[in-house]
Amino acid sequence: MEFGVFAQGAVPAPMLAVDPQAEHHRLMDNVELGVHAESCGFKYVWASEHHFLREYSHMSCPEVYLPFVAARTERIHVGSAIVNITAPVNHPYRTAERAAMLDHLTEGRFELGTGRGSSSTETSGFGIETMDETKELWAESARLIPELWRDPARNVLPEPYTKPHPPLWVAAGSPSTFEKAARHGLGVICFTFGAPESLAPLIATYKELVQDPSDPLGDWVNDNVMVVNQMVVLDDRDEAFALASRIGFSYYQALVVRWLDSFPRPAGFPQWPELPPEPTPEMLEIAAGMGAMICGDPDDARKGIAVWEALGVDQLVFSPLTAQITLDDAKRTMDVFGREVIPHFDRHPEVHRTTMLREAQCPTA
C-alpha cells in the first residue's frame, strides 16, 4: 500500500474570523505540507479542482499548485484529484496540453485524475444546466485526451514525456462509476466518510472487472484504488484523540453536505448553517477502531490501515488541512505516521505502483 496527501485549499470561516489573511496562509500551508510529505515517505500529493465553493475549497487551479510543489521536491508524484474535464470547464485540448507539460516539467511525476464535477453550484457557473449533462461531457473528453496523445492531428503539444502517457484516474463513488472505471482501465479516486466495509463490494467489483477492461481508454491499465481519509496520529494516543476532537471534522463534513449536492444527503443531517456536533475523543476512538479514520497512536493506525489493505485499497490519502488543524500539528502527525506506519505497508518505497504497472504492460515504451 502507498500513501499520499490531499490539498483542497479549505478555508473554514472560524479560521478566517481570527486571521483575515487565512485564505493566503492556508494555500501556502498546502504547499508546505505537500513538500513536507516527501520527507515523511509519502508518495503522492493530490490536489482538487473546485469553483465557487467558499470555505469548502479555494483550490481552483491545481495545474498551478502542483508544479509549485513539484519544483520543490524530487521523488513525490503530483496528481489532479480531480481536474474537471467537461469541455465548458476545461477544454480537452487544453487539458491534454497542460497534463503533457506537467509530465515534462516533473519528468514523469504527474498523474491525471479526472471527473465531471460534484456540485450544481460549480457546473451552473460554467453554463452547464444539469449534472446529467456532465456524464456525456466527461465521456467525450476522457476518450479524446489519450487519442490526442496517440495521434496529435491538431499538433497538441507537447507530446507526453511519459511513454505512452501518464497514469489515468477517475473520481468514483457509486457502483456504476466503479464499474465504469474498471471498464475503461482507469484508476479509482474515492472519497468517503464511512466505514471501510461500505466500499468492500465496490472495490471487489472493480478489481474483478479491471483485469480485462471491455473498453480501455488508455494504452495501459491503471489497476489502482485510492481512498481519501483523515489522519491524526501521534506517539501519545490520548493527545491524538484530543487533537482530532477540536479541529472541526464535523464542520468540514457540513461543508461537504452543503455544497456537493450531487451526492445523496445523509438522513437526519442538519441543514446549513446548523451544524452537527463535533466528535468526542471517545467517538473518535470507536471510529478509529473500525478504520473509518486513522487516528490514535501508531499501533491504532496500523490496525486501521490493515482493514483498508485487506479490502484491496492500493493507496490511502489524507487531507489534514481540510480540518482546522495548524500546519505545525499537521506536520507532527505526518512525521509520526511516516516514521512508525508507512514502513509497515509500503513494500516498494523507491517505486510507484503506477510506474510498475505501466512498465509491466509497456516494456518498450
C-alpha positions as CSV (number, residue, x, y, z in Angstrom):
1,M,0.0,0.0,0.0
2,E,1.1,3.5,-0.8
3,F,0.2,6.8,0.9
4,G,-0.4,10.4,-0.2
5,V,-1.7,13.8,1.0
6,F,-4.6,15.7,-0.5
7,A,-4.6,19.5,-0.9
8,Q,-8.0,21.1,-1.2
9,G,-7.5,24.7,-0.1
10,A,-10.2,24.7,2.5
11,V,-10.6,28.0,4.3
12,P,-13.2,27.5,7.1
13,A,-14.9,30.6,8.4
14,P,-13.7,30.1,12.0
15,M,-10.1,30.4,10.8
16,L,-10.9,33.4,8.7
17,A,-12.5,35.1,11.7
18,V,-9.2,35.1,13.6
19,D,-6.9,35.6,10.6
20,P,-8.1,37.9,7.8
21,Q,-5.3,36.5,5.6
22,A,-6.3,32.9,6.3
23,E,-7.0,32.2,2.6
24,H,-3.4,33.1,1.6
25,H,-1.9,31.4,4.6
26,R,-3.9,28.2,4.1
27,L,-2.9,28.0,0.4
28,M,0.7,28.4,1.3
29,D,0.3,25.9,4.1
30,N,-0.9,23.4,1.5
31,V,2.3,24.0,-0.4
32,E,4.5,23.4,2.7
33,L,2.6,20.3,3.6
34,G,3.0,18.9,0.1
35,V,6.7,19.5,0.2
36,H,7.0,18.0,3.7
37,A,5.1,14.9,2.6
38,E,8.1,13.7,0.6
39,S,10.5,13.8,3.6
40,C,8.0,11.7,5.5
41,G,7.9,8.9,2.9
42,F,4.5,9.8,1.3
43,K,4.5,9.1,-2.4
44,Y,1.7,11.3,-3.7
45,V,0.4,14.9,-3.5
46,W,-3.0,15.2,-4.9
47,A,-4.9,18.5,-5.5
48,S,-8.6,19.0,-6.1
49,E,-10.3,21.5,-8.5
50,H,-13.3,23.3,-7.2
51,H,-15.0,26.6,-8.1
52,F,-17.3,29.0,-6.2
53,L,-17.4,26.8,-3.0
54,R,-16.5,29.2,-0.3
55,E,-14.9,27.7,2.8
56,Y,-15.0,24.1,1.4
57,S,-12.3,24.6,-1.3
58,H,-10.4,27.6,-2.7
59,M,-8.2,25.3,-4.8
60,S,-9.4,26.4,-8.2
61,C,-6.2,25.8,-10.1
62,P,-4.4,22.5,-9.3
63,E,-2.4,23.0,-12.5
64,V,-0.8,26.0,-10.8
65,Y,-0.4,24.4,-7.3
66,L,1.0,21.0,-8.4
67,P,4.1,22.3,-10.3
68,F,4.8,24.6,-7.5
69,V,5.1,21.6,-5.2
70,A,6.9,19.5,-7.8
71,A,9.6,22.2,-8.3
72,R,10.5,21.8,-4.6
73,T,10.5,18.0,-4.5
74,E,12.4,15.3,-6.2
75,R,10.5,12.0,-6.0
76,I,6.9,12.5,-5.0
77,H,4.2,12.2,-7.7
78,V,1.8,15.0,-8.1
79,G,-1.8,14.4,-9.3
80,S,-5.0,16.1,-10.1
81,A,-7.8,14.7,-7.9
82,I,-9.7,15.7,-9.8
83,V,-9.5,18.1,-12.8
84,N,-13.0,18.7,-14.3
85,I,-12.6,17.7,-18.0
86,T,-16.1,18.7,-19.1
87,A,-15.4,21.0,-22.1
88,P,-17.1,24.1,-20.7
89,V,-14.9,24.0,-17.6
90,N,-11.6,22.7,-19.2
91,H,-11.5,22.1,-22.9
92,P,-9.9,18.7,-23.6
93,Y,-7.3,20.1,-25.9
94,R,-6.1,22.4,-23.0
95,T,-6.3,19.5,-20.5
96,A,-4.1,17.3,-22.8
97,E,-1.6,20.2,-23.2
98,R,-1.4,21.0,-19.5
99,A,-1.1,17.4,-18.5
100,A,1.7,16.8,-21.0
101,M,3.5,20.0,-19.9
102,L,3.3,18.9,-16.3
103,D,4.5,15.5,-17.3
104,H,7.6,17.1,-18.8
105,L,8.4,19.6,-16.1
106,T,8.1,16.9,-13.4
107,E,10.0,14.3,-15.6
108,G,7.2,11.7,-15.3
109,R,5.8,12.5,-11.8
110,F,2.4,13.8,-12.9
111,E,-0.8,11.7,-12.8
112,L,-4.1,12.8,-14.4
113,G,-7.2,12.3,-12.3
114,T,-10.4,13.4,-13.9
115,G,-14.0,13.9,-13.1
116,R,-17.1,15.8,-14.1
117,G,-17.7,18.0,-11.1
118,S,-19.8,17.3,-8.0
119,S,-21.9,20.4,-7.4
120,S,-24.6,22.3,-9.3
121,T,-23.1,25.5,-8.0
122,E,-19.9,24.7,-10.0
123,T,-21.4,23.4,-13.2
124,S,-24.1,26.1,-13.5
125,G,-21.3,28.7,-13.2
126,F,-19.9,27.3,-16.5
127,G,-23.2,27.2,-18.3
128,I,-24.0,23.6,-17.7
129,E,-27.7,23.4,-16.8
130,T,-27.9,20.0,-15.1
131,M,-25.5,17.5,-13.6
132,D,-26.8,14.8,-16.0
133,E,-25.2,16.7,-18.9
134,T,-21.8,16.2,-17.3
135,K,-21.8,12.4,-17.8
136,E,-21.7,12.7,-21.6
137,L,-19.3,15.7,-21.5
138,W,-16.8,13.7,-19.3
139,A,-17.1,10.6,-21.5
140,E,-16.3,12.6,-24.6
141,S,-13.2,14.3,-23.1
142,A,-12.0,11.2,-21.4
143,R,-11.9,9.3,-24.7
144,L,-10.4,12.3,-26.6
145,I,-7.5,13.2,-24.4
146,P,-5.5,9.9,-24.8
147,E,-6.4,9.9,-28.5
148,L,-4.8,13.4,-28.8
149,W,-1.6,12.0,-27.3
150,R,-1.6,9.0,-29.6
151,D,-2.2,10.9,-32.8
152,P,-1.9,14.6,-32.4
153,A,-3.7,15.6,-35.6
154,R,-4.0,19.1,-34.4
155,N,-0.4,19.2,-33.2
156,V,-1.4,19.2,-29.5
157,L,1.9,19.9,-27.9
158,P,4.0,18.9,-26.1
159,E,3.6,15.2,-26.5
160,P,3.8,13.3,-23.2
161,Y,7.2,12.8,-21.6
162,T,6.0,9.5,-20.1
163,K,5.5,6.8,-22.7
164,P,2.9,6.0,-23.8
165,H,1.2,8.5,-21.4
166,P,0.8,9.5,-17.7
167,P,-1.4,7.4,-15.4
168,L,-5.1,8.0,-15.9
169,W,-7.6,8.1,-13.0
170,V,-11.3,9.0,-12.5
171,A,-13.3,10.0,-9.4
172,A,-15.8,7.3,-8.4
173,G,-18.3,6.9,-5.5
174,S,-21.2,4.8,-6.8
175,P,-21.3,1.2,-8.0
176,S,-21.8,2.4,-11.6
177,T,-18.8,4.7,-11.5
178,F,-16.5,2.0,-10.1
179,E,-17.7,-0.3,-12.9
180,K,-17.1,2.4,-15.4
181,A,-13.6,3.0,-14.1
182,A,-12.8,-0.7,-14.4
183,R,-14.4,-1.0,-17.9
184,H,-12.1,1.9,-19.1
185,G,-9.0,0.6,-17.3
186,L,-8.7,3.7,-15.1
187,G,-7.6,4.1,-11.5
188,V,-10.3,5.0,-9.0
189,I,-10.2,8.1,-6.8
190,C,-12.7,7.6,-3.9
191,F,-13.8,9.9,-1.1
192,T,-15.6,8.5,1.9
193,F,-16.6,9.4,5.5
194,G,-17.9,5.9,6.2
195,A,-16.6,2.6,7.5
196,P,-14.3,0.7,5.1
197,E,-16.8,-2.2,4.7
198,S,-19.2,0.1,2.9
199,L,-16.7,0.2,0.0
200,A,-15.9,-3.5,0.0
201,P,-18.4,-4.6,-2.7
202,L,-17.5,-1.7,-5.0
203,I,-13.7,-2.4,-4.7
204,A,-14.3,-6.2,-5.2
205,T,-16.3,-5.5,-8.4
206,Y,-13.7,-3.0,-9.7
207,K,-10.8,-5.4,-9.0
208,E,-12.6,-8.2,-10.9
209,L,-13.6,-6.2,-13.9
210,V,-10.4,-4.2,-14.3
211,Q,-8.4,-7.4,-15.0
212,D,-10.0,-7.4,-18.5
213,P,-11.3,-3.9,-19.4
214,S,-14.0,-4.1,-22.0
215,D,-13.5,-0.5,-23.3
216,P,-10.0,0.7,-22.3
217,L,-9.3,4.4,-22.9
218,G,-5.6,4.5,-22.3
219,D,-2.7,2.3,-23.6
220,W,-2.2,0.6,-20.3
221,V,-4.5,-0.4,-17.4
222,N,-4.1,1.6,-14.1
223,D,-5.4,-1.1,-11.7
224,N,-5.5,1.2,-8.7
225,V,-7.9,2.1,-5.9
226,M,-7.1,5.3,-4.0
227,V,-9.2,6.3,-1.0
228,V,-9.2,9.7,0.7
229,N,-9.5,9.6,4.5
230,Q,-8.5,11.6,7.6
231,M,-5.5,11.0,9.8
232,V,-4.3,12.3,13.2
233,V,-1.5,10.0,14.6
234,L,0.8,10.9,17.5
235,D,3.0,8.9,19.8
236,D,0.7,9.9,22.7
237,R,-2.6,8.2,22.0
238,D,-4.8,10.4,24.2
239,E,-3.3,13.5,22.7
240,A,-4.1,12.3,19.2
241,F,-7.8,11.8,20.0
242,A,-8.0,15.1,21.9
243,L,-6.4,17.0,19.0
244,A,-8.8,15.3,16.5
245,S,-11.8,16.3,18.6
246,R,-11.1,20.0,18.4
247,I,-10.2,20.7,14.7
248,G,-13.6,20.8,13.1
249,F,-14.1,17.4,11.4
250,S,-17.9,17.8,11.6
251,Y,-17.7,21.4,10.4
252,Y,-15.9,20.1,7.3
253,Q,-18.5,17.4,6.8
254,A,-21.2,20.0,7.0
255,L,-19.5,21.9,4.2
256,V,-19.4,18.7,2.1
257,V,-23.1,18.3,2.5
258,R,-23.8,22.0,1.9
259,W,-22.0,22.2,-1.4
260,L,-21.8,18.7,-3.0
261,D,-25.5,18.3,-3.9
262,S,-24.7,15.6,-6.5
263,F,-24.4,13.1,-3.6
264,P,-27.3,11.9,-1.5
265,R,-27.9,13.9,1.6
266,P,-27.3,11.8,4.7
267,A,-30.5,11.0,6.6
268,G,-31.0,13.4,9.6
269,F,-28.1,15.6,8.7
270,P,-28.8,19.2,9.8
271,Q,-29.5,21.9,7.2
272,W,-26.8,24.5,6.8
273,P,-26.0,26.7,8.7
274,E,-27.0,24.3,11.5
275,L,-24.0,22.2,12.4
276,P,-23.7,18.6,13.7
277,P,-21.8,18.2,17.0
278,E,-18.1,17.7,16.8
279,P,-16.9,14.2,17.8
280,T,-15.6,13.5,21.2
281,P,-12.3,11.7,21.8
282,E,-14.4,8.6,22.8
283,M,-16.3,8.7,19.5
284,L,-13.1,9.1,17.5
285,E,-11.6,6.1,19.3
286,I,-14.6,4.0,18.1
287,A,-14.2,5.3,14.5
288,A,-10.5,4.5,14.5
289,G,-11.2,1.0,15.7
290,M,-13.4,0.5,12.7
291,G,-10.8,2.0,10.3
292,A,-13.3,4.8,9.4
293,M,-10.5,7.2,10.1
294,I,-6.8,6.7,11.0
295,C,-6.4,8.2,14.5
296,G,-4.6,7.4,17.7
297,D,-1.1,6.1,18.2
298,P,0.9,4.2,15.6
299,D,-0.5,0.9,16.7
300,D,-4.0,2.2,16.2
301,A,-3.0,3.5,12.8
302,R,-1.5,0.2,11.7
303,K,-4.6,-1.7,12.7
304,G,-6.9,0.8,10.9
305,I,-4.8,0.7,7.7
306,A,-4.8,-3.1,7.7
307,V,-8.6,-3.0,7.3
308,W,-8.3,-0.9,4.1
309,E,-5.4,-3.1,2.8
310,A,-7.5,-6.2,3.2
311,L,-10.2,-4.7,1.0
312,G,-7.8,-4.2,-1.8
313,V,-7.1,-0.5,-1.5
314,D,-3.8,0.4,-3.1
315,Q,-3.4,3.9,-1.8
316,L,-4.6,5.7,1.2
317,V,-4.6,9.5,1.1
318,F,-5.0,12.0,3.9
319,S,-6.3,15.6,3.8
320,P,-5.1,17.2,7.0
321,L,-5.7,20.8,6.0
322,T,-9.4,20.4,5.3
323,A,-9.7,20.4,9.1
324,Q,-8.9,23.4,11.3
325,I,-5.5,22.0,12.3
326,T,-2.4,24.1,12.4
327,L,0.4,23.4,9.9
328,D,2.7,22.5,12.7
329,D,0.3,19.9,14.1
330,A,-0.3,18.5,10.7
331,K,3.4,18.1,10.2
332,R,3.8,16.5,13.6
333,T,1.2,13.8,12.7
334,M,2.8,13.2,9.3
335,D,6.2,12.8,10.9
336,V,5.0,10.1,13.3
337,F,3.0,8.4,10.5
338,G,6.0,8.4,8.2
339,R,8.3,7.1,10.8
340,E,6.1,4.5,12.5
341,V,3.5,3.4,10.0
342,I,4.4,3.8,6.3
343,P,7.4,1.3,6.5
344,H,5.0,-1.4,7.6
345,F,2.9,-1.2,4.5
346,D,4.9,0.4,1.6
347,R,7.0,-2.5,0.4
348,H,8.4,-0.7,-2.6
349,P,9.5,2.7,-1.2
350,E,11.5,3.7,-4.2
351,V,9.0,2.8,-6.9
352,H,5.4,4.0,-7.5
353,R,2.7,1.4,-8.2
354,T,1.6,3.3,-11.3
355,T,5.1,3.1,-12.7
356,M,5.4,-0.6,-12.1
357,L,2.0,-1.2,-13.8
358,R,3.0,0.9,-16.8
359,E,6.4,-0.7,-17.3
360,A,4.9,-4.2,-17.0
361,Q,2.4,-3.5,-19.7
362,C,4.5,-1.2,-21.9
363,P,8.1,-2.5,-21.5
364,T,9.4,-0.8,-24.7
365,A,7.6,2.5,-24.2
